[in-house]
């Protein structure tokens, strides 16, 4: 099973890791130099979340944090949120 989001399909991407040394000119140095470029992978931030599916059943899915934050999935509510009693007096 690939490590990708089950909602949006976001998966690992390939990029470059750039190694730089030297002091920047505005800090009084002679400038920075690139000393190495190597390949690396950018992995999505995946979380295992218990989700309510469209049919109403519960399922565990690997979902990226952007889908969780944007409301792409509906998480299971295990405990109802706290509510004040209706006739509570305000002090």
C-alpha positions in Angstrom: 0.0 0.0 0.0 1.5 3.4 -1.0 1.7 6.2 1.5 -0.8 8.5 -0.1 -3.9 10.4 1.1 -7.0 8.3 0.6 -9.1 11.5 0.1 -7.1 13.8 -2.3 -4.4 11.3 -3.5 -1.4 13.4 -2.3 1.7 11.3 -2.3 5.5 11.7 -2.0 7.2 14.2 -4.3 10.8 14.3 -5.5 13.0 17.4 -5.1 16.5 18.6 -4.4 18.3 19.1 -1.1 20.6 22.1 -1.6 23.6 22.3 0.8 24.9 25.9 1.2 27.9 27.2 3.1 29.4 30.6 3.7 28.3 33.9 5.2 25.8 36.1 3.4 27.1 39.4 2.0 24.7 41.5 4.0 26.1 40.0 7.2 29.6 40.9 6.2 30.7 37.7 4.4 31.8 37.1 0.8 28.6 35.3 -0.2 27.1 31.9 0.0 28.1 29.0 -2.2 26.2 25.9 -3.2 28.4 22.9 -2.2 26.1 20.0 -3.0 22.7 19.1 -4.6 21.2 15.7 -3.9 17.8 14.2 -4.5 15.3 13.9 -1.7 11.6 13.0 -1.2 9.0 15.3 0.3 6.5 13.1 2.2 3.0 14.2 3.0 1.9 14.6 6.6 -0.4 11.6 6.8 -2.5 10.8 9.9 -4.5 7.7 10.6 -8.0 9.0 11.4 -11.3 7.2 12.2 -13.8 8.6 9.6 -17.5 8.4 9.1 -18.1 7.2 5.5 -20.9 8.2 3.2 -22.9 5.1 4.1 -22.7 6.0 7.8 -20.2 3.3 8.8 -16.9 4.0 10.5 -13.6 3.4 8.8 -9.9 4.1 9.6 -8.1 6.0 6.8 -4.8 7.6 6.1 -5.5 11.3 5.4 -3.2 14.3 4.9 -3.5 17.1 7.4 -4.8 19.5 4.8 -7.8 17.4 4.2 -8.5 17.1 7.9 -8.2 20.9 8.4 -10.2 21.8 5.3 -13.1 19.5 6.3 -12.5 16.9 3.6 -13.3 14.1 6.1 -15.7 13.9 9.0 -14.1 12.5 12.1 -16.0 10.2 14.5 -17.3 12.1 17.7 -16.6 9.6 20.5 -17.8 11.9 23.4 -20.4 14.5 23.0 -19.1 18.1 23.7 -19.8 19.7 27.1 -23.0 21.7 27.3 -24.2 23.9 30.1 -27.6 23.0 31.6 -30.5 25.0 30.3 -31.5 26.5 33.7 -28.0 27.3 34.9 -27.9 30.6 36.7 -25.2 33.1 35.6 -23.2 34.4 38.5 
